[in-house]
Structure formats: C-alpha cells, structure tokens
C-alpha cells in the first residue's frame, strides 16, 4: 500500500506498507484487484498499490 486507507464496511484500516496477499484481478474492471489484508478479502484500486 502506498497510502493508509480506511476500508468501507469494516473497522480495518490498511496502513502504509501493508502487504496484500492472494492478489486476483477483477475481470470486468482493470483498475481494481481483490486481495487479502489481515485475513479479510477486500477490493483495492490499483493506483494505491505498487509492485514490490
């Protein structure tokens, strides 16, 4: 994560530097991915990620 983000519908806050695991592409939208952060599957916009 390149920025601290609040996750809608959850008390989770994805902090700067958080590792996203089990990344999958959203097949109908190239600007979004699904991934696991702290055990929860969330949808993240690709502009907030970087390859590491």
C-alpha positions as CSV (number, residue, x, y, z in Angstrom):
1,X,0.0,0.0,0.0
2,X,1.3,3.4,-0.8
3,X,-1.2,5.3,1.3
4,X,-3.2,4.5,4.5
5,X,-6.8,3.6,3.5
6,X,-9.9,3.1,5.5
7,X,-11.9,0.0,4.3
8,X,-15.6,0.7,3.8
9,X,-17.9,-1.6,5.8
10,X,-15.1,-2.7,8.1
11,X,-13.1,-1.4,11.1
12,X,-9.9,-2.4,9.2
13,X,-7.5,0.4,8.2
14,X,-5.0,-0.7,5.6
15,X,-1.8,1.1,6.7
16,X,1.1,2.3,4.5
17,X,3.3,-0.6,3.7
18,X,0.7,-3.3,4.3
19,X,1.4,-6.4,2.3
20,X,-1.6,-7.6,0.2
21,X,-1.7,-11.4,-0.3
22,X,-3.6,-13.7,-2.7
23,X,-4.0,-11.0,-5.3
24,X,-6.6,-11.6,-8.1
25,X,-7.6,-9.3,-10.9
26,X,-11.2,-8.2,-11.1
27,X,-12.2,-9.5,-14.6
28,X,-14.6,-6.7,-15.6
29,X,-12.5,-3.8,-14.2
30,X,-8.8,-3.3,-14.8
31,X,-8.5,-0.6,-12.2
32,X,-9.3,-3.0,-9.3
33,X,-7.9,-6.1,-7.7
34,X,-9.1,-8.4,-4.9
35,X,-6.6,-9.3,-2.2
36,X,-6.3,-10.4,1.4
37,X,-5.3,-7.9,4.1
38,X,-5.1,-9.1,7.7
39,X,-7.4,-12.1,6.8
40,X,-10.1,-10.1,5.1
41,X,-10.7,-10.1,1.3
42,X,-11.0,-6.6,0.0
43,X,-11.2,-4.8,-3.3
44,X,-8.4,-2.2,-3.8
45,X,-7.9,0.3,-6.6
46,X,-4.6,-0.3,-8.4
47,X,-3.5,3.4,-8.0
48,X,-2.9,2.7,-4.3
49,X,-0.5,-0.2,-4.9
50,X,3.0,-0.7,-6.1
51,X,4.8,-3.8,-7.2
52,X,7.3,-4.9,-4.5
